[in-house]
Structures are given as structure tokens and as C-alpha cells.
Amino acid sequence: MDNYEYERYRQRRNYNRRVTHKKRTRNRIIIVSVLLLLLILAIFLITSIFKLIIGAFSGSSSSQETTVSETTVEPTTAPPDLKNPANFTYEKPDIKDDGKSTGQDSGGIYVWDKKGFELFYGTEEMAQRYAELMNKAAETLGKKITTYSMIVPNHTEFGLPERFKSGDDSAVTTLSQLDYVKAGYLAMDKNVVPINVYNELSRHCNEYIYFNSDHHWTGLGAYYAYKAFAETADLKPISLDDCEEKVIEGFTGTFNNMSSVPLASDDVHYWQFPYSVPAEITDSDGNTNEYESCYYDGATGGDYTYSVFLYGDNPLEVIKSSSKAASKEKIAIIHESYGNAFTPYLTYNFSEVYSIDFRSWNGNLKEFCNDNGISNVLFLNGVMSSATQLQLDSIERML
């Protein structure tokens, strides 16, 4: 064998060795992989069989345990529909009560724990009547304007314990405010967006959300209602922590002139915003004046301290906002005096807020909205005014 043939022989031999080595390596990999798969399959089968045995044993020993085990799995729930009153749930207030002290009628109000309560005598028929008016408002304003409706229960609902609302000695003898609100919202068309403020107020019922000597809510109570509105309208509410709290002491509300029993004193709290809110106010004589703020810092105690909000009751007030969070949209709030403490918070979300007191404003609401580019209208009524025909007549004149 010459050198050339020997070299060819050596190359073929090396090649065959490499091929043989590769085949052996591949076969080893295949064998190891198969063994691993078989091991995994065996572990899975053993685990499954073990679980079945344990489950069968548990099921045979206690059917109740099986039920509990099944219910421990957290279900996937859809978020609540905040715009459909048929799906509303209501949280009853847990009002602090010593269970012993008594109350009494005094000058047309009910007095308990040195607090005055305005009793409610509404009916389902009244709630239906209010709902019909809201339906008419939404139809008149049209689909380009979003119509909201807020019915605000009074202090009796969130401050007077349940023992005064039922039984032979009940101070409240007619339809509950909660049932009234339910009936009103359920009777509204889908074009009306109801605002469920009940739960927010209920959760904070033991805070200072209503005055002791007056029929209005406080600035804090109005804020919680604003939070409910913001949630329904898909808006981010302003935080009171970002505002400067102001307090005016010595407020003597309307109940002081009615009750023969002394009532606890009141303070008026309000919050100045970290942005400007200049206001243009048209009074009942038709005069228009401009102010640096929608808050009246000249309110210094006494009967008219509540006028710190919006300078009291005026037919029309236009508030412009420099809030960076405000959208370009505008809103009109149609209200009585309950809306005074509520309205300023809207400046955080809207570039312009139109406060209209339906009791004294003379105008056509649809034309006014069209002329001023207003795309949102909120009807805010205390539960008492929503059940008063004279008040409803005033709203209807605007439509």
C-alpha cells in the first residue's frame, strides 16, 4: 500500500469513526430524552392519582368541606354598573347611638343629641313625578348633552338612629328616604344618568357631613357627593389634601329659629383650591359683578355663614377654572341651596361651571346650553325639594 492509498484509508477510517461516534451520541441523547419524558409522565400520573384519592376521601368524609373548598376560589366579577339604577346596591348607615337617649318634636323639627332633623314625608308618587321631570329634561336637552340627576337625602337619613325610624315611637311615619331615592332612580329613562350619593354619605355618616342647627349638608358632605359624581362620570376627583382648609366658627342655622331646645353649635368648613376660580355673578336684580373667587370670605358667622359658598343664592354664577386637570368641557349644575356647597368642586374637572338656581333663574335651559357650549347638565336636589311641587314647577319652566 503506497502512501496515497494509505492516506485515503486513514481518512476513511477517521470518517467512519466520526460517523459512528455521532450516531452513538445521537442515540444516547434520544435515550436520555425519552427517559426524562417517561419520568415526567410518571410523576404527573402519580400526582394525579394521589389528588384523586385525596379528593375522593375528602368528598366521602364531608360533603360540606367540598362545598367550602369550592367557594374559596375567588370568582371573577364584573365592575358595578354605576349608571344603571337596576344594579345599584345601597349601604345602610351605621349611626353611633347610645341606645338610651330620647328625642322630641320641637318647632316642626325633631331634636336628638342636640341636633336638629328635618323629617321627610315623601311618597313613591312624588318620586315618580320627579323622575318624569328628569326624563323630560333629558329629552329636551337632547343626546348631545349628558343629563345627570342627583337626589340628596337629608340629615335624618344619616344622623338619626334606626330606632327613631321604626316602631310605635317612630319619628318618621312615611316612606323612607332610601326607598324614595330607589323609586325615583328606577323610574328614570336610560338617557338620565343617576348619581348614587347614598353609599358615600352612608360610609361617612359619623363624620361632620351635616350641620347640627341647619338643614344643609356641610362642605365635607358635599365633597363626598362630588366624589360619587366623579366616579360615575369617569372623572378623577380633587383631593382635599391638595387644598387649604378654612373654618368659620359660630354658624347658627335655620333650626335655631325653630327649635325651643338648644342645639349644638356649628362651624363652616370650606377648601380653597390650588388654582384660581374667578366668578361672575348675576343677582336677582339682573346685575352682574365679578369676583376673584366663588367663595365669599366676608361670611363671618351668624345666620348667613352658609353664604360662603357661591355668595349665597343667586340666579346665575359662572365660575372659570385654571385647574390643570380640567377638561375643555363645560357643565351646568341646576340646583337649590344644597348645590351651593357642592358646585365649587366641579372646577377641578371642568373649564367652566355654570351654577343655576332654578328657583330664581329665568331662561330656557337648552338655548342657554347651546349658546355657551355646555355639554353636561347636572340636576342636584335635596330630597325635600325633589318632593315639592313648587320646586318642580320652577325646573319645568326652564325646559
ChimeraX attribute file (.defattr): number of C-alpha atoms within 10 A of each C-alpha:
attribute: neighborCount
match mode: 1-to-1
recipient: residues
	/A:1	7
	/A:2	6
	/A:3	8
	/A:4	9
	/A:5	10
	/A:6	11
	/A:7	12
	/A:8	11
	/A:9	13
	/A:10	12
	/A:11	12
	/A:12	12
	/A:13	12
	/A:14	12
	/A:15	12
	/A:16	12
	/A:17	12
	/A:18	12
	/A:19	12
	/A:20	12
	/A:21	12
	/A:22	12
	/A:23	12
	/A:24	12
	/A:25	12
	/A:26	12
	/A:27	12
	/A:28	12
	/A:29	12
	/A:30	12
	/A:31	12
	/A:32	12
	/A:33	12
	/A:34	12
	/A:35	12
	/A:36	12
	/A:37	12
	/A:38	12
	/A:39	12
	/A:40	12
	/A:41	12
	/A:42	12
	/A:43	12
	/A:44	12
	/A:45	12
	/A:46	12
	/A:47	12
	/A:48	12
	/A:49	12
	/A:50	12
	/A:51	12
	/A:52	12
	/A:53	12
	/A:54	12
	/A:55	13
	/A:56	11
	/A:57	11
	/A:58	14
	/A:59	14
	/A:60	11
	/A:61	11
	/A:62	10
	/A:63	10
	/A:64	11
	/A:65	13
	/A:66	14
	/A:67	11
	/A:68	10
	/A:69	9
	/A:70	10
	/A:71	10
	/A:72	8
	/A:73	8
	/A:74	7
	/A:75	7
	/A:76	6
	/A:77	6
	/A:78	6
	/A:79	6
	/A:80	10
	/A:81	11
	/A:82	20
	/A:83	18
	/A:84	17
	/A:85	20
	/A:86	12
	/A:87	11
	/A:88	15
	/A:89	13
	/A:90	14
	/A:91	12
	/A:92	15
	/A:93	21
	/A:94	15
	/A:95	18
	/A:96	11
	/A:97	13
	/A:98	8
	/A:99	8
	/A:100	6
	/A:101	8
	/A:102	10
	/A:103	16
	/A:104	12
	/A:105	16
	/A:106	15
	/A:107	14
	/A:108	13
	/A:109	18
	/A:110	22
	/A:111	25
	/A:112	20
	/A:113	14
	/A:114	15
	/A:115	24
	/A:116	34
	/A:117	26
	/A:118	19
	/A:119	20
	/A:120	20
	/A:121	16
	/A:122	19
	/A:123	17
	/A:124	17
	/A:125	13
	/A:126	18
	/A:127	23
	/A:128	19
	/A:129	19
	/A:130	24
	/A:131	23
	/A:132	16
	/A:133	17
	/A:134	28
	/A:135	19
	/A:136	18
	/A:137	23
	/A:138	24
	/A:139	16
	/A:140	13
	/A:141	20
	/A:142	13
	/A:143	11
	/A:144	10
	/A:145	20
	/A:146	18
	/A:147	23
	/A:148	23
	/A:149	24
	/A:150	24
	/A:151	25
	/A:152	26
	/A:153	22
	/A:154	21
	/A:155	23
	/A:156	24
	/A:157	25
	/A:158	23
	/A:159	26
	/A:160	24
	/A:161	18
	/A:162	17
	/A:163	13
	/A:164	17
	/A:165	17
	/A:166	13
	/A:167	11
	/A:168	9
	/A:169	10
	/A:170	12
	/A:171	20
	/A:172	18
	/A:173	15
	/A:174	13
	/A:175	13
	/A:176	20
	/A:177	23
	/A:178	15
	/A:179	13
	/A:180	22
	/A:181	21
	/A:182	20
	/A:183	20
	/A:184	24
	/A:185	26
	/A:186	18
	/A:187	18
	/A:188	24
	/A:189	17
	/A:190	13
	/A:191	19
	/A:192	22
	/A:193	24
	/A:194	26
	/A:195	27
	/A:196	26
	/A:197	21
	/A:198	25
	/A:199	18
	/A:200	19
	/A:201	28
	/A:202	20
	/A:203	16
	/A:204	17
	/A:205	22
	/A:206	15
	/A:207	14
	/A:208	17
	/A:209	21
	/A:210	26
	/A:211	25
	/A:212	29
	/A:213	25
	/A:214	25
	/A:215	20
	/A:216	24
	/A:217	25
	/A:218	23
	/A:219	24
	/A:220	22
	/A:221	22
	/A:222	25
	/A:223	27
	/A:224	22
	/A:225	22
	/A:226	23
	/A:227	19
	/A:228	23
	/A:229	25
	/A:230	18
	/A:231	15
	/A:232	17
	/A:233	15
	/A:234	10
	/A:235	17
	/A:236	14
	/A:237	19
	/A:238	19
	/A:239	12
	/A:240	15
	/A:241	8
	/A:242	11
	/A:243	14
	/A:244	11
	/A:245	12
	/A:246	11
	/A:247	11
	/A:248	18
	/A:249	14
	/A:250	15
	/A:251	22
	/A:252	23
	/A:253	23
	/A:254	15
	/A:255	26
	/A:256	19
	/A:257	12
	/A:258	14
	/A:259	18
	/A:260	12
	/A:261	18
	/A:262	13
	/A:263	20
	/A:264	14
	/A:265	17
	/A:266	22
	/A:267	18
	/A:268	22
	/A:269	17
	/A:270	22
	/A:271	19
	/A:272	18
	/A:273	20
	/A:274	12
	/A:275	13
	/A:276	16
	/A:277	24
	/A:278	17
	/A:279	23
	/A:280	18
	/A:281	22
	/A:282	17
	/A:283	16
	/A:284	14
	/A:285	8
	/A:286	12
	/A:287	8
	/A:288	12
	/A:289	11
	/A:290	14
	/A:291	14
	/A:292	12
	/A:293	19
	/A:294	26
	/A:295	23
	/A:296	17
	/A:297	14
	/A:298	10
	/A:299	19
	/A:300	18
	/A:301	18
	/A:302	14
	/A:303	16
	/A:304	15
	/A:305	24
	/A:306	30
	/A:307	21
	/A:308	22
	/A:309	23
	/A:310	26
	/A:311	22
	/A:312	17
	/A:313	22
	/A:314	23
	/A:315	20
	/A:316	23
	/A:317	24
	/A:318	20
	/A:319	27
	/A:320	20
	/A:321	23
	/A:322	16
	/A:323	17
	/A:324	11
	/A:325	16
	/A:326	18
	/A:327	15
	/A:328	9
	/A:329	14
	/A:330	22
	/A:331	24
	/A:332	25
	/A:333	23
	/A:334	23
	/A:335	25
	/A:336	22
	/A:337	23
	/A:338	20
	/A:339	25
	/A:340	27
	/A:341	26
	/A:342	24
	/A:343	24
	/A:344	27
	/A:345	23
	/A:346	25
	/A:347	26
	/A:348	25
	/A:349	23
	/A:350	23
	/A:351	21
	/A:352	25
	/A:353	28
	/A:354	24
	/A:355	26
	/A:356	24
	/A:357	22
	/A:358	26
	/A:359	20
	/A:360	15
	/A:361	21
	/A:362	15
	/A:363	12
	/A:364	12
	/A:365	23
	/A:366	16
	/A:367	13
	/A:368	13
	/A:369	19
	/A:370	13
	/A:371	9
	/A:372	13
	/A:373	13
	/A:374	20
	/A:375	17
	/A:376	19
	/A:377	23
	/A:378	21
	/A:379	22
	/A:380	23
	/A:381	21
	/A:382	20
	/A:383	21
	/A:384	18
	/A:385	19
	/A:386	23
	/A:387	23
	/A:388	14
	/A:389	13
	/A:390	12
	/A:391	16
	/A:392	18
	/A:393	13
	/A:394	16
	/A:395	21
	/A:396	16
	/A:397	14
	/A:398	16
	/A:399	17
